[in-house]
Amino acid sequence: MATKKNINIKLKIWRQKNAKDKGKIVDYKLDNVSTDSSFLEMLDQLNEQLINERQEPIAFDHDCREGICGMCSLYINGRAHGPDTGTTTCQLHMRKFNDGDTIYIEPFRSKAFPVVKDLVVDRSSFDRIQQAGGFVSVNTSGNTIDANATPVPKDDADKAFMAAACIGCGACVATCKNGSAMLFVGAKVSQYALLPQGKVEATQRVLNMVRQMDEEGFGNCTNTGACEIECPKGISLENIARMNREYLKASLK
């Protein structure tokens, strides 16, 4: 087990007042950072220092800090969520860095993810895609059927569960040279397409979600696979292929 220690680091952080501001990289120095602290705790420490120096703290997104919500998304040293794989920014720890390191921190960059301030981006485009078709019919007549009463093949259930693990962080978009959201949309389409409960809206779901994705300004798939590599939940490229099949079937009806 690594011994706890403190390190001194240099930070180059993107600062931007609002969506209209040009923005720039600003240098900071932070000493006595515990290697046991998380990356977000390090940013908390920096903000404390800035507040004490009567400077404006750095705006960054966070919520659960448990790797579930995806809010903490940051571009760290040229990688979505930083140097570790299968890890969100909030789960990244400072033991991954060395004393004297220079760390570049930027927001996720995409036309569909406009910067709100500093490291915070607006990812409501994902919400609108989900609202366009990411739901199933629910019988509320009083004669509802228990979902567990509907037989689902084990293989389909497993694949649906793995697709549903997507937390909508946007790492796939940030790491794609085309700013494609196809891994996200593919996962959201797949989690319903694989289950009998999702068959009712299957045709309109994929057509509506893909149309909304295009309207939001996301690019097309590059087939390079960077999205799967940087996804903190390991969402498979198979979901993009499944979405394409669903889209083709829906278009022919």
PAKEPA-837545 format. One line per field, with one value per residue (C-alpha): residue number from 1; residue in one letter; x, z, y. Coordinates in pm, whole numbers, plus 32768, in hexadecimal, padded with zeros to 4 digits. Example, Ala and Ser with C-alpha at 12.3 -4.5 7.8 and 13.67 -1.06 7.14 Angstrom:
REM PAKEPA-837545
seq <- c(1; 2) $
type <- c(A; S) $
x <- c(84CE; 8557) $
z <- c(830C; 82CA) $
y <- c(7E3E; 7F96) $
END
This chain:
REM PAKEPA-837545
seq <- c(1; 2; 3; 4; 5; 6; 7; 8; 9; 10; 11; 12; 13; 14; 15; 16; 17; 18; 19; 20; 21; 22; 23; 24; 25; 26; 27; 28; 29; 30; 31; 32; 33; 34; 35; 36; 37; 38; 39; 40; 41; 42; 43; 44; 45; 46; 47; 48; 49; 50; 51; 52; 53; 54; 55; 56; 57; 58; 59; 60; 61; 62; 63; 64; 65; 66; 67; 68; 69; 70; 71; 72; 73; 74; 75; 76; 77; 78; 79; 80; 81; 82; 83; 84; 85; 86; 87; 88; 89; 90; 91; 92; 93; 94; 95; 96; 97; 98; 99; 100; 101; 102; 103; 104; 105; 106; 107; 108; 109; 110; 111; 112; 113; 114; 115; 116; 117; 118; 119; 120; 121; 122; 123; 124; 125; 126; 127; 128; 129; 130; 131; 132; 133; 134; 135; 136; 137; 138; 139; 140; 141; 142; 143; 144; 145; 146; 147; 148; 149; 150; 151; 152; 153; 154; 155; 156; 157; 158; 159; 160; 161; 162; 163; 164; 165; 166; 167; 168; 169; 170; 171; 172; 173; 174; 175; 176; 177; 178; 179; 180; 181; 182; 183; 184; 185; 186; 187; 188; 189; 190; 191; 192; 193; 194; 195; 196; 197; 198; 199; 200; 201; 202; 203; 204; 205; 206; 207; 208; 209; 210; 211; 212; 213; 214; 215; 216; 217; 218; 219; 220; 221; 222; 223; 224; 225; 226; 227; 228; 229; 230; 231; 232; 233; 234; 235; 236; 237; 238; 239; 240; 241; 242; 243; 244; 245; 246; 247; 248; 249; 250; 251; 252; 253) $
type <- c(M; A; T; K; K; N; I; N; I; K; L; K; I; W; R; Q; K; N; A; K; D; K; G; K; I; V; D; Y; K; L; D; N; V; S; T; D; S; S; F; L; E; M; L; D; Q; L; N; E; Q; L; I; N; E; R; Q; E; P; I; A; F; D; H; D; C; R; E; G; I; C; G; M; C; S; L; Y; I; N; G; R; A; H; G; P; D; T; G; T; T; T; C; Q; L; H; M; R; K; F; N; D; G; D; T; I; Y; I; E; P; F; R; S; K; A; F; P; V; V; K; D; L; V; V; D; R; S; S; F; D; R; I; Q; Q; A; G; G; F; V; S; V; N; T; S; G; N; T; I; D; A; N; A; T; P; V; P; K; D; D; A; D; K; A; F; M; A; A; A; C; I; G; C; G; A; C; V; A; T; C; K; N; G; S; A; M; L; F; V; G; A; K; V; S; Q; Y; A; L; L; P; Q; G; K; V; E; A; T; Q; R; V; L; N; M; V; R; Q; M; D; E; E; G; F; G; N; C; T; N; T; G; A; C; E; I; E; C; P; K; G; I; S; L; E; N; I; A; R; M; N; R; E; Y; L; K; A; S; L; K) $
x <- c(8000; 8081; 80EE; 8028; 80ED; 80BF; 8124; 814D; 80B2; 8086; 7F30; 7ED1; 7D58; 7C65; 7BB7; 7A8B; 798F; 786D; 7814; 7868; 79BA; 7AEF; 7B88; 7CF2; 7DD8; 7E42; 7F6A; 7F4D; 8037; 7FB1; 8086; 8051; 7F4F; 7F0E; 7F31; 7E06; 7D25; 7C47; 7C71; 7B3E; 7BC0; 7CFD; 7C27; 7B72; 7CC6; 7D27; 7BE0; 7C19; 7D6D; 7CD7; 7BC5; 7CC8; 7D8B; 7C47; 7C44; 7B16; 7AFD; 7AF3; 799B; 7984; 7864; 7835; 7720; 7730; 78AD; 7875; 78A1; 772C; 76A6; 77AE; 779A; 7910; 797F; 7ACE; 7BDA; 7D1E; 7E6F; 7DC6; 7CDF; 7B74; 7B6B; 7CE7; 7DFA; 7D3F; 7C54; 7AF5; 7AF3; 7A32; 7AE5; 7A5D; 7AF1; 7C47; 7D3F; 7E73; 7F4F; 7F40; 801A; 817D; 8220; 8269; 8172; 80C4; 7F55; 7E7C; 7D09; 7C06; 7A8E; 79F9; 79FA; 78E0; 77F8; 76D9; 777E; 77A4; 7879; 77AB; 78D5; 7A3B; 7A25; 78A8; 77F8; 7688; 7633; 74BB; 74CF; 74E9; 73AA; 72F1; 7363; 72EA; 719D; 716E; 7145; 71F0; 70B9; 6FC6; 6E4B; 6DBD; 6C5E; 6BC3; 6A60; 6A6B; 6AB8; 6C2F; 6D0D; 6E3D; 6F73; 7009; 6EE9; 6F69; 706C; 71B1; 72D1; 7400; 74E7; 73FE; 73CF; 7548; 7581; 7467; 74F6; 7652; 75C1; 74FA; 763F; 767E; 7683; 7670; 77B6; 7810; 7970; 7918; 78C7; 79F7; 7AEC; 7A58; 7AF9; 799F; 78F9; 7811; 7709; 76C3; 7747; 7660; 7532; 7587; 758C; 743F; 739D; 742F; 73B9; 7252; 727C; 72F9; 71CC; 7062; 6FE6; 7099; 7000; 6EC7; 6F7F; 70A8; 7072; 702F; 7132; 7262; 71E5; 719A; 72D9; 73BB; 7306; 7331; 74A0; 74D5; 7414; 74F2; 7624; 76DB; 77BB; 77AD; 786C; 79DE; 7A03; 7B45; 7ABD; 7B47; 79F0; 79EE; 7B54; 7B10; 79B4; 79CB; 78C3; 7953; 781F; 785A; 7863; 776A; 7660; 76AB; 7687; 753D; 74BE; 7519; 7459; 732D; 733A; 7349; 7221; 7157; 71A6; 7127; 6FD4) $
z <- c(8000; 7FA2; 80C8; 80FF; 80AA; 8041; 7EED; 7E51; 7CFA; 7BEB; 7B4F; 79FF; 7A0E; 790C; 798C; 78D2; 7964; 7887; 7735; 7680; 7726; 7664; 778E; 77D4; 7892; 79E5; 7AB1; 7C21; 7D20; 7E2F; 7F47; 8048; 7F85; 802A; 7F3D; 7FF3; 7F84; 7E52; 7D25; 7D89; 7EED; 7E55; 7D9C; 7EE3; 7F82; 7E65; 7E84; 7FF8; 7FA7; 7EA3; 7F8F; 809E; 7F9C; 7F43; 7DE5; 7D34; 7D67; 7C3F; 7BD6; 7BA0; 7B9F; 7C9F; 7D56; 7DDF; 7DE3; 7DD0; 7C5A; 7C19; 7B9A; 7A9A; 7B01; 7B4F; 79E4; 79A1; 7894; 794F; 78A1; 7753; 77C6; 782E; 79A7; 79B8; 79A1; 7A3F; 797C; 79E5; 7AD9; 7AF9; 7B60; 7CC4; 7CE8; 7C6A; 7D87; 7D9F; 7DCD; 7C52; 7C42; 7CB2; 7D74; 7C8A; 7B7C; 7A9F; 7A6F; 795B; 79B1; 78AB; 787A; 778C; 7636; 753C; 747A; 752E; 7685; 769C; 77BC; 78D4; 79A4; 79D2; 79D9; 79D8; 7892; 7839; 77EE; 77DE; 7674; 7705; 77CC; 7692; 75D8; 76F7; 7705; 758E; 75BB; 76EE; 7795; 778C; 779A; 78F4; 7927; 7A3C; 7A12; 7B54; 7A9B; 7AA1; 7A6D; 7B46; 7A6C; 7B08; 7A77; 7915; 78AF; 782E; 77A7; 788E; 7775; 7715; 7880; 78B6; 777C; 77D9; 7935; 78AB; 77BD; 78D9; 799A; 78C5; 79AD; 7899; 78FA; 7793; 778F; 7646; 75AB; 763D; 75C0; 7463; 7357; 72BE; 740C; 73D2; 74CF; 742A; 754B; 763D; 7557; 74FB; 766A; 76AF; 757F; 75D2; 773A; 76B9; 756B; 7620; 7706; 76B0; 7772; 7677; 753B; 753B; 74EB; 743D; 72E6; 7355; 746B; 738F; 7281; 737E; 7448; 7315; 7285; 73CD; 73DB; 7282; 72DE; 740F; 732E; 7385; 7278; 71DE; 7255; 71F3; 721C; 72E1; 7426; 7506; 75A8; 7630; 76B2; 7772; 77ED; 796A; 7960; 7839; 775B; 762C; 74C0; 7486; 74F5; 73CF; 72E0; 7386; 736A; 71F7; 71C3; 7281; 71B7; 706B; 70CA; 713E; 7000; 6F23; 6FCE) $
y <- c(8000; 8159; 822F; 836D; 84A5; 860D; 8691; 87E7; 8818; 891C; 8946; 89D9; 8A0E; 8A92; 8BCE; 8C5A; 8D50; 8CE4; 8C4E; 8D93; 8DC5; 8D59; 8CA6; 8C4C; 8B62; 8BED; 8B68; 8B0A; 8A6E; 898B; 88FC; 87E8; 8721; 85D2; 84AC; 8414; 8531; 8516; 85F8; 86C0; 86E4; 8772; 8874; 88BF; 88FE; 89E6; 8AA6; 8AD0; 8B62; 8C4C; 8CC2; 8D0B; 8DD3; 8E8D; 8DFD; 8D69; 8BEF; 8B02; 8A8A; 8912; 881B; 8707; 8654; 84F1; 84D0; 8359; 831E; 8300; 844C; 84B7; 8627; 863F; 861E; 86C8; 86B0; 8668; 8661; 8623; 850A; 8504; 84C3; 84B6; 83AE; 828B; 81A6; 8144; 8267; 83AC; 84EB; 84D6; 8378; 83E7; 8410; 84E8; 83B5; 839D; 84D5; 851D; 8634; 8758; 86EA; 87E6; 8790; 8823; 883A; 889B; 887B; 877C; 8822; 87F4; 88D7; 882A; 8860; 89DC; 8A5E; 8AFC; 8B6F; 8AF4; 8977; 8962; 8909; 88F3; 8787; 87B8; 8740; 85E0; 861D; 8689; 8551; 8478; 852F; 84F9; 8382; 82F1; 8269; 8142; 812C; 80F7; 8070; 8143; 80BF; 7FF9; 7EB6; 7EE6; 7DB8; 7D79; 7DA9; 7C71; 7BA7; 7BE3; 7ADD; 7B74; 7A9F; 7AB3; 7B24; 7C41; 7CA8; 7CB5; 7D85; 7E72; 7E9B; 7EE4; 7FEB; 8086; 80B6; 81ED; 831C; 8422; 84CA; 8523; 8490; 83E7; 8538; 85E7; 84E2; 84BC; 8593; 85C1; 8608; 84E0; 847B; 832D; 825C; 8313; 82FC; 8195; 8136; 81E0; 8140; 7FE9; 7FD7; 7FE1; 7F2F; 7DF7; 7DDE; 7D81; 7EB2; 7F90; 7EFE; 7FDA; 811E; 8077; 8114; 8278; 8268; 8237; 8327; 8439; 8411; 840E; 853C; 85F9; 8596; 862E; 8769; 879C; 87B2; 8671; 85DC; 8482; 834F; 8345; 81C9; 8203; 8173; 8287; 82AE; 814A; 8169; 82AB; 824E; 8229; 8117; 8057; 807A; 7F9C; 800B; 7EF1; 7FE8; 80CD; 7FA7; 7F49; 80AF; 80B2; 7F6E; 7FF6; 8138; 807E; 7FA2; 80CE; 8191; 8074; 805E) $
END
